[in-house]
Amino acid sequence: MLDPIQSEANQIIKQLETDLEKGNLDQTKYLGKRGLFRKLAQKIKDVPPEKRQQAGKLINQVKKTLETKVRQHLKTPSIPTNSIDLTTPGEKPKVGHLHPISQAIEEISRIFERIGFIRVRYPEVDWDWYVFESLNMPPNHPARDEWETFFVDRPDTTGEIEYDERDPRKRHPSLIGGGKLVLTTHTSNSQVREMERLKKPPIRMINIARCYRRQQDATHTQMFHQFEGLVIDKNITIQDLKGTLNYFAKKFYGPEVKSRIRPFHFRFTEPSFEVDFSCHICGGTGKVNGKKCKLCKSGWHEVGGAGMVHPNVLKAGGIDPDKYTGFAFGWGVERTYTLKPGLNIDDIRQFYGNKVEFLKQF
Ligand code: PHE
């Protein structure tokens, strides 16, 4: 007697399953007031009394099965493959970051701006005058050899305007429109340019720019960056230079790092120095647990040059060396940056290899 009910129930369940697979669920069709289940349940009238209890159980079970199937479907709706689910969360766009050297430039600028230095930019293809001659390096002077220079081809306009070999002011390219053009080998080209711009001290300049030299190995790239500091005022002394170097060392590397200056020679500063920073691993002692420090070997890292601005350079910039004095310093950004605690970069060419995997780490 229960067989017809059972087989009809099976049919209803199967029908629901196919509907669910197709993704068109209409609950009222099965569980609504005039739905298929209601019709099935009414069939209980035709069941003889002694089988009614059994029939009732069966019908209850069918209801449960239908309800569970519907509930499950609503929880994990099956999406037909050819449609788009507008409720799926979107993929986050990948956000990049500044190149590590740009980050270093930002940080260095902030450190010097805090003590009143003004960041300036000057041409990176500049006259020989600004790169060498105004810095007390006359044409053919052997001191120029230290900067392996890229020259830029251009028509030679020398002699088109009055030109006097013996008078440096008359060889000035902005006066005579001539001279050689070079890719800046150092940022020191900014020194005389800044004196010309401001005309009168006080000058507190920080210039961070690209430099170019004919060199390429693990610690040199043909294009690199330097930052140049220049301070000119009345009564500026080596003490002011030392104070500035120490301030930078502590801000950039950490409070325990110190600076040191050693005698050196540049044509554009007198006296001239090389600048070292104490090693953050061994604290300037050169030893870690009684053994030679692997990072610095001597306790110090050489970073760049500095000195008191040479009177001839002040004169070239139109500043009276009897009234004013100044200091200048210049370093490579890449070298300064790789010495930061925690960075272990032994080949600075990696910065310009365009390998995202490498650059991502910073
Ligand atoms: N321009 C020098 C260099 O490239 C560094 C320097 C800058 C030295 C300023 C003294 C003063 O090595």
Residues whose N, C-alpha, C, O or C-beta is under 5 A from the ligand:
A	BS01	LIG	T185 H186 S188 F266 T269 G305 A306 G307 A328 F329 G330
